[in-house]
Amino acid sequence: MSTKDKLIKNLESQITAWEKEAEAKQAEAEKKQARAENEKAGAALKEEFTEKIRSLQSDIEAAKEKLKEIKSAGEDRMADLKRQVSDWLG
């Protein structure tokens, strides 16, 4: 498997994982908000989870853009793109 194919596979897997995590956070936020005893607690929970979801959605969009870049790049750019993705994903 080429470096390009590996990067595409890794990013697609990460996007899927982040999308699932965002969905889980949304479900968790809704569940906790339903259990909140008062409006202040509910608003605080909503704000907390809204920020987490926004952050995940931002990561998803950035990963999709990087995926487009990788798919259109030549093999001569793969080493640099691989380093970028590795640094980004940790």
Backbone as a ProteinNet text record, in pm:
[ID]
protein_1_A
[PRIMARY]
MSTKDKLIKNLESQITAWEKEAEAKQAEAEKKQARAENEKAGAALKEEFTEKIRSLQSDIEAAKEKLKEIKSAGEDRMADLKRQVSDWLG
[TERTIARY]
85.4	0	90.5	59.8	142.7	121.4	213.4	201.6	72	40.2	-83	-204.2	-209.8	-322.5	-332.2	-216.5	-215.8	-267.9	-223.7	-271	-421.5	-468.2	-611.9	-688.8	-643	-710	-709.4	-593.7	-584.6	-677.5	-679.3	-767.2	-913.6	-948.2	-1088.2	-1130.8	-1043.3	-1073.4	-1089.2	-1001.4	-1008.8	-1136.6	-1173.6	-1297.1	-1416.3	-1420.7	-1530.3	-1533.9	-1418.1	-1411.8	-1460.5	-1417	-1460.4	-1610.4	-1662.3	-1806.2	-1885	-1839.1	-1905.3	-1894.4	-1777.2	-1758.3	-1849.3	-1862.3	-1950.7	-2096	-2136.9	-2272.5	-2293.3	-2193.1	-2202.6	-2209.4	-2127.5	-2129.9	-2265.2	-2322.3	-2454	-2558.7	-2554.9	-2649.8	-2629.1	-2503.7	-2472.9	-2521.8	-2502.6	-2547.4	-2698.9	-2767.5	-2913.2	-2961.6	-2894.1	-2930.5	-2908.9	-2791.6	-2761.6	-2851.6	-2879.5	-2966.2	-3106.3	-3152	-3284.2	-3290	-3174.4	-3169.3	-3137.1	-3101.7	-3063.5	-3180.3	-3149.7	-3255.3	-3303.3	-3219.7	-3265.7	-3209.5	-3258.8	-3220.9	-3072.9	-3016.6	-2875.2	-2787	-2815.8	-2736	-2751.2	-2872.6	-2897.5	-2825	-2826.6	-2757.8	-2607.5	-2553.3	-2408.7	-2368.9	-2449.6	-2421.7	-2428.8	-2529.8	-2545.8	-2425.3	-2381.7	-2266.8	-2140.4	-2119.7	-2001.1	-1997.2	-2107.7	-2110.3	-2116.1	-2176.3	-2178	-2035.4	-1953	-1813	-1736.3	-1757.4	-1689.4	-1728.9	-1856	-1906.3	-1851.4	-1848.4	-1792.3	-1646.2	-1571.9	-1430.6	-1414.3	-1494.3	-1488.4	-1527.6	-1630.2	-1673.1	-1564.6	-1493.8	-1382	-1272	-1241.7	-1141.9	-1185.7	-1312.3	-1365.3	-1348.8	-1385.6	-1374	-1228.4	-1138.2	-995.4	-942.6	-985.3	-940.9	-993.1	-1115.2	-1170.9	-1094	-1055.2	-976.1	-838.3	-775.2	-644.4	-657.4	-766.2	-790.4	-799.7	-869.3	-877.6	-738	-659.5	-523.4	-439.8	-451.2	-374.6	-417.1	-546.8	-597.3	-550.9	-533.9	-494.1	-342.6	-269.9	-124.9	-51.8	63.1	149.4	232.9	295.2	378.7	493.5	537	647	612.1	484.6	441.5	403.2	402.6	353.4	434.7	565.3	646.6	609.5	594.6	558.1	416.2	323.9	185.7	175.6	254.4	254.6	301.7	407.4	457.7	351	285.4	181	68.4	24.2	-85.4	-40.5	80.4	132.6	142.5	193.9	203.8	65.6	-28.6	-163	-239.8	-230.2	-305.3	-234	-108.6	-34.8	31.4
-117	0	124	218.3	338.1	429.6	520.9	619.4	697.8	734.8	809.5	728.8	602.5	517.1	502.4	488.4	476.6	603.6	720.1	847	863.3	829.1	838.2	746.5	624.2	529.1	579.3	629.8	680.2	798.1	892.8	1009.2	970.8	883.5	840.4	770.6	690.8	623.9	725.7	826.7	928.5	1010.2	1045.6	1120.5	1041	913.2	827.6	823	808.9	804	935.4	1049.6	1178.5	1199.6	1155.8	1169.6	1088.4	967.1	884.5	949	1005.9	1071.9	1193.9	1270.4	1386.9	1344.6	1236.7	1185.4	1139.1	1072.2	1024.6	1141.4	1245.8	1364.2	1433.4	1439.7	1500.7	1421.6	1290.8	1206	1220.4	1224.2	1239.5	1374.5	1479.6	1613	1615.7	1555.9	1552.5	1473.1	1363	1279.6	1353.9	1417.6	1490.9	1612.4	1678.6	1795.4	1754.6	1640.7	1592.1	1565.5	1526.9	1498.3	1620.8	1729.4	1848.2	1895.3	1929.1	1965.7	2108.6	2194.7	2331.8	2389.3	2504.1	2563.7	2601	2647.4	2685.5	2564.4	2455.4	2333.6	2286.1	2291.8	2249.9	2338	2468.3	2561.3	2539.6	2516.2	2492.4	2363.6	2260.8	2134.7	2153.1	2223.3	2245.1	2321.1	2424	2502.6	2416.8	2335.9	2249.1	2152.6	2086.7	1987.3	2051.5	2167.7	2239	2272.2	2315.7	2347.5	2222.4	2111.7	1986.9	1941.2	1951.6	1910.4	2002.2	2132.5	2228.1	2196	2164.2	2131	2005.8	1903.7	1781.8	1809.5	1890.7	1922.4	1999	2085.2	2157.4	2060	1964.1	1862	1779.3	1745	1666.4	1743.6	1870.7	1951.3	1966.6	1988.9	2001.7	1870.6	1759.3	1628.6	1603.5	1643	1625.9	1710.1	1831.7	1916.2	1854.8	1803.4	1740	1615.9	1542.4	1424.1	1462	1570.8	1618.5	1652.4	1718.9	1756.5	1632.2	1531.7	1408.1	1337.1	1329.5	1259.3	1324.8	1455.4	1524.3	1543.4	1511	1532.2	1418.1	1451.2	1350.5	1281.6	1172	1095.8	1179.7	1280	1364.5	1445.8	1460.5	1536.5	1446.4	1315.3	1223.7	1226.5	1236.8	1237.9	1357.5	1474	1594.6	1583.6	1535.7	1521.3	1417.4	1311.1	1208.6	1269.5	1350.8	1416.2	1509.5	1586.2	1677.7	1601.9	1494.2	1415.7	1350.8	1297.1	1235	1335.8	1455.7	1560.3	1601.3	1610.3	1655.1	1552.3	1425.8	1321.2	1269.2	1300.9	1262.9	1134.5
0	0	0	-86.4	-97.4	22.6	40.7	148.2	133.5	11.4	-15.1	30	-8.2	29.4	181.2	247.3	392.9	459	407.9	464.2	443.9	326.4	299	394	408.9	497.5	641.3	688.2	826	848.7	755.2	772.5	763.8	672.4	663.7	792.4	849.1	976.5	1088.7	1090.8	1195.1	1182.1	1060	1037.6	1088.9	1056.5	1102.8	1254.9	1317.1	1463.5	1523.7	1467.2	1519.2	1498.3	1385.4	1361.3	1463.8	1492.8	1594.1	1731.8	1761.7	1890.6	1903.1	1795.3	1795.7	1819.2	1753.2	1772.9	1916.6	1972.5	2110.9	2207.8	2183.2	2269.7	2262.3	2141.5	2126.2	2204.7	2193.8	2266.1	2416.9	2459.9	2602.5	2653.7	2574.6	2614.5	2629.1	2534.8	2540.5	2661.5	2689.2	2802.8	2935.1	2947.9	3071.2	3087.6	2977.9	2987.4	3030.4	2983.3	3022	3172.1	3229	3372.2	3457.7	3394.7	3471.4	3557.9	3680.2	3774.8	3757.8	3706.2	3687.1	3557.4	3518.4	3391	3385.8	3497.2	3497.7	3471.4	3537.2	3516.7	3372.2	3320.5	3183	3082.7	3106.1	3016.1	3019.9	3138.7	3152.1	3079.4	3095.7	3025.8	2875	2830.7	2687.7	2632.2	2703.7	2658.9	2653.6	2757.1	2762.8	2644.9	2619.8	2513.4	2375.5	2366	2238.8	2196.7	2291.4	2260.8	2220.4	2289.8	2254.8	2114.7	2084	1952.8	1844.4	1869.8	1773.7	1743.7	1848.6	1832.2	1745.8	1772.6	1692.3	1547.7	1527.9	1391.9	1317.1	1387.9	1327.4	1285.7	1372.7	1339.7	1219.2	1213.6	1102.5	970.8	971.3	849.7	807.1	903.4	871.5	813.4	869.4	820	678.7	652.4	517.9	415.9	455.3	365.9	340.9	446.2	432	344.3	358.5	277	129.1	98	-40.1	-92.5	-6.9	-46.5	-76.8	7.6	-11.1	-138.8	-161.2	-278.8	-409	-407.7	-530.3	-542.5	-436.6	-436.2	-505.9	-557.6	-617.7	-510.9	-550.1	-456.1	-400.8	-475.9	-431	-306.3	-275.4	-156.8	-39.5	-59.9	42.3	171.6	163.3	285.9	371.9	309.4	383.8	439.6	358.8	404.3	515.6	504	608.7	740.1	735.1	856	915.3	829.5	876.4	947	883.9	941.9	1072.7	1074.8	1196.4	1309.6	1279.6	1381.6	1431.5	1339.8	1372.5	1457	1417	1486.5	1611.1	1623	1742.9	1737.1
[MASK]
++++++++++++++++++++++++++++++++++++++++++++++++++++++++++++++++++++++++++++++++++++++++++

